[in-house]
């Protein structure tokens, strides 16, 4: 309740300053989230290639052990 009362009592200049601050903060967090997603996708893509490349030889070794 106190937060709402404080927000209601802000002057237009203070509201503009708060909006700019929040906009900068959300822009930064969106950008860092996008970078994290891109890095994760690249790592997942590379891991997929490595697993696919290793699956043939590993399967051969396991079949040799079991026979």
MIKEVEX-187323 format. One record per residue (C-alpha): residue number from 1; residue in one letter; chain; z, x, y. Coordinates in nm, 2 decimals. Example, Ala and Ser with C-alpha at 12.3 -4.5 7.8 and 13.67 -1.06 7.14 Angstrom:
BEGIN
1/A/A/0.78/1.23/-0.45
2/S/A/0.71/1.37/-0.11
REM end
This chain:
BEGIN
1/X/A/0.00/0.00/0.00
2/X/A/0.08/0.28/0.24
3/X/A/-0.25/0.45/0.17
4/X/A/-0.44/0.13/0.26
5/X/A/-0.24/0.09/0.58
6/X/A/-0.31/0.45/0.68
7/X/A/-0.68/0.41/0.61
8/X/A/-0.69/0.09/0.81
9/X/A/-0.53/0.26/1.11
10/X/A/-0.79/0.55/1.12
11/X/A/-1.00/0.58/1.43
12/X/A/-1.38/0.58/1.40
13/X/A/-1.40/0.95/1.45
14/X/A/-1.15/1.01/1.18
15/X/A/-1.34/0.77/0.95
16/X/A/-1.66/0.98/1.01
17/X/A/-1.48/1.30/0.94
18/X/A/-1.33/1.16/0.62
19/X/A/-1.67/1.04/0.51
20/X/A/-1.83/1.38/0.57
21/X/A/-1.55/1.55/0.38
22/X/A/-1.58/1.32/0.08
23/X/A/-1.96/1.34/0.08
24/X/A/-1.94/1.73/0.07
25/X/A/-1.69/1.71/-0.21
26/X/A/-1.89/1.47/-0.42
27/X/A/-2.21/1.66/-0.36
28/X/A/-2.05/1.98/-0.48
29/X/A/-1.90/1.82/-0.79
30/X/A/-2.24/1.66/-0.88
31/X/A/-2.41/1.99/-0.84
32/X/A/-2.16/2.17/-1.06
33/X/A/-2.19/1.89/-1.32
34/X/A/-2.56/1.92/-1.33
35/X/A/-2.54/2.30/-1.37
36/X/A/-2.30/2.25/-1.66
37/X/A/-2.53/2.00/-1.83
38/X/A/-2.83/2.23/-1.79
39/X/A/-2.64/2.53/-1.94
40/X/A/-2.51/2.32/-2.23
41/X/A/-2.86/2.19/-2.30
42/X/A/-3.00/2.55/-2.30
43/X/A/-2.73/2.67/-2.53
44/X/A/-2.77/2.37/-2.77
45/X/A/-3.15/2.44/-2.78
46/X/A/-3.10/2.80/-2.86
47/X/A/-2.83/2.72/-3.12
48/X/A/-3.08/2.48/-3.28
49/X/A/-3.33/2.76/-3.31
50/X/A/-3.08/3.00/-3.46
51/X/A/-2.95/2.75/-3.71
52/X/A/-3.31/2.65/-3.81
53/X/A/-3.40/3.02/-3.85
54/X/A/-3.09/3.10/-4.06
55/X/A/-3.10/2.79/-4.28
56/X/A/-3.38/2.92/-4.51
57/X/A/-3.22/3.25/-4.60
58/X/A/-2.87/3.11/-4.63
59/X/A/-3.00/2.83/-4.85
60/X/A/-3.17/3.09/-5.07
61/X/A/-2.85/3.29/-5.10
62/X/A/-2.64/2.98/-5.19
63/X/A/-2.89/2.87/-5.45
64/X/A/-2.89/3.22/-5.60
65/X/A/-2.51/3.22/-5.62
66/X/A/-2.50/2.88/-5.78
67/X/A/-2.77/2.96/-6.05
REM end
